[in-house]
Each structure stands twice: as C-alpha cells, then as structure tokens.
Amino acid sequence: MATKIEYASVDDLYLDPTNPRLGRKVASNTLKQDKILEVMQGWTLDEIATSFLESGFFPQEALIVVKEKLYGKEHLVVVEGNRRLATVKLLWAAKTGQLKNKKWSDLLDSGNLPNDFFENLPYIQVESRAKVSAYLGFRHVTGIKEWKPAEKAEYIAKLIEEEGLTYDQVRRKIGSKAPTVRSHYIAYRVLTQMDEDEDIDVEEVEKKFSVLYLSLRSAGAQKYLGVNWNADPAEARKPINPGYQDNLRNYSTWLFGKEKKAPLFSDSRHVDDFGRILESEEAVKYLERTTVPVFEVALRKSGEGERNVIELISSASDNIQLALGDAHVYKKSDEMQRVVRRLGADIFQLLNSFPAIKEEILAEERDGS
C-alpha cells in the first residue's frame, strides 16, 4: 500500500456508498452522498468533530482513497476513514449554511479550525480496493476498530465473491482463522437467503446477527437446516436447500420471533441449549406442532433439562462435601445455622420427589444408630 500523503479539499473526496457499515439494505453504488450523510449522522460523529476542533486533522489519520468511477465520473472515493470524512462534510455544511442543525452549528462555534482545514485533508491513494482489503480486514474484522458482526460478515463475503478469494486467502488477508472466515461467510449467506423469504423478518435477524452466527455453529441447527458447515465457497453461496425452506422459517421464528410472536427465548446464553433442542426429534416435533411453544418444555423433551438438573445437583453435592470438613467448627454461628437450615429444607424438598431414595437413606440412618 502506498504511503505518500497528499491533500485535497472536502468537495474532492467522496464517501463510499458501498461501505459495509451502511448495511446491506442501504449500501449501493448509486447511493447519493447526501443520503449517505443522513445515515451517518447517527454514528456519534460529534466525538470526532470535537477532536478535529481541538487538534485538527492529524496526517497520521490520513484517509485511504481509491480513484474509481462513481456516478458516471472518476472520483477519489474513501475506502477507510468514512466517519472522519463525513464529520468534515457535516462541519463544512454547517459552516456554509447548507446544514441547518443547531448541534453542528454549536460544535463549529466551540473551537477554532485552521483556516485551510477544509482545503487540506490528508489522504493516501491506493491502486484499488483489492490492494487495501487486507488492511481494512485486519482493522475492522479482527483489529482494534471492529465493525458490527453483520458488517464483518458482509466484508468477508465481498472478499470471497468479488475478489474470488478462498477461505484461506481471506484468512491470510485479515489475520483470522479459516474456520472463522467460513463460519462468517455461511452465516451471512443464510441471512441473504432469509432476506429472500417474505415470511421472515430479516431486519430483526440482522440486528442480532451474532446470535444467528453462534446458533448456526451448533450441530442441531446445521442438522435442522441441512447446512454443510464445511462447505467450500461455491456450495456455501446457497447453504439452505429448497427442501429446507419451511425449516428455515420455523428456525427464524423460534430464534428471532415474528411480528407479535415472541422468540422461543430472549437470553442469548440459551443458544447452545437451542442447538441441542434441534438435535432432538421429539423436541423438534413439539416445537413444530405447538402454536406457542415453551422453551423449558422443549428443553425437557430434548433430554437437556435432565442433564442440566443432574449437573446442578452434582455440583451442589460436591460443594457440600467440601464444606463438611470445616462446617462443625462454626456450628454456633448464627449465619451458619441459617444457611444449614435452608439447605436442609431444600434437601427434604428434593428427597420428597424421590420417596424410595428418601426411605433408603432414613433406613440407613436408623441402622447406623
């Protein structure tokens, strides 16, 4: 990548209309500059403006641009630093009266920009987007200025589909791992297939893309959707086969909800449990036949509920065994007596659910005495 810093005026630099941060539904080669600014005003640009007003535009933070055709003409398009450029453009619009916004007017009045600030914005020009894709990937996918999960996945998809890269080549470019790249790509392509189905509220899915990503990594989700998690890029382009479309709609509804129908669960920590539910035929049949299924019932039918309870009781038993060694030392403590009483009540309640075991223990106690 070139390192020569050049300078241009605010009007000679263009925001990138295909910036992944704009979102799949917004980003487009035909998206006009004013529309991009409208979207970007919600990106806490005032923080950057304050920095500019206090310190100016550091050359070390130079914009990275490519010269390419946009709106029918060659322009300098920013591929890294769009938030910085948008901030400058909003300050310029406030200064020239094109933007009637008190917040930006007040920001402009709160500091003293250099006289030539808007005419001397530092930038570095690169040959093409492909030349800078490794830097962008490292910075925003695995680096310090991470994009949101859906934005990361969209960028990975662009590298694969527009540059024709393999998972391993993308891995080398952005400093990630090939399985992680593959997971992001397949999850993104599942999202795009959801978008093709009018019965799926894809906006809700996109907001919680990380939940989709985590869920799809489970064997249960892959089985229910017929997804090959080891698919190469060509096969992964359409990860959901037509025969699984109904399953995809069900899956989306259970995981993200639909219209006034709430999702099966709201705590993302249950994503793994959901995957185990989808591995169970009995639990899946329950979900499919029930109008308003209950997560705990589905979990119980999957057998996972039993495993969770066994784990909880085993853990409690282990902790009690550890405490037995020293508990007698503190038997006169009011606090110790309180917790022992609570434990005893809980144990009696548990034993009442297993009367045969309760009788065995009582018999052993009688024989022992």
Secondary structure, DSSP 8 states (H G I E B T S, - for coil): -----EEE-GGGEE--TT-GGG-TTT--TT--HHHHHHHHTTS-HHHHHHHHHHH---GGG-EEEEEEEETTEEEEEEEE-HHHHHHHHHHHHHHHTS---HHHHHHHHTS---TTGGG-EEEEEES-HHHHHHHHHIIIIISSS---HHHHHHHHHHHHHHS---HHHHHHHHT--HHHHHHHHHHHHHHHHHHT-TTS-HHHHHHTHHHHHHHHTSHHHHHHHT--TT--HHHHTS-S-GGGHHHHHHHHHHHH-BTTB--S---GGGHHHHHHHHH-HHHHHHHHH-SS--HHHHHHHHTHHHHHHHHHHHHHHHHHHHHHHHHGGGTT-HHHHHHHHHHHHHHHHHHHTSHHHHHHHHHHHHHH-
